[in-house]
């Protein structure tokens, strides 16, 4: 990874400060809009990781095909031996983003929380806090409600 200089570090800190304060004020005005915004960011992340995986499988990223995931990612995701390549890492990250996507795209006022809801048929796959019924690209609204 690159080592940013002092100017870039200062610019990043400044941008984070502006965004934090703007988002804080926006959340005070409309929490629903902020939740929806975060959901859209997560949706874009899922799309981006899906494209990266597709490009990797299509041979468009030859350097990544046999590249090992960084050690910090292997430790964080507890990646098993034999599944420690960049593609595996992208699959882990995409699944994580898909979990976040579900939370951000719910209508916070009208939609039930899928992680504490009682389902008519608990044997049918549904969102949960664990990885029992994980769906790597996220759940569609009509699959939950």
Buried (B, 14 or more C-beta within 10 A) or exposed (E): EEEEEEEEEEEEEEEEEEEEEEEEEEBEEEEEEBBBBBBEEBBEBBBBBBEBBEEBEEEEBEEBEEBEBEEEBBEEBEBEEEBBBBBBBBBBBBBBBBBBBBBBBBEBEEEEEBEEEEEEEEEEEBBBEEEEEBBBBBBEEEBBE
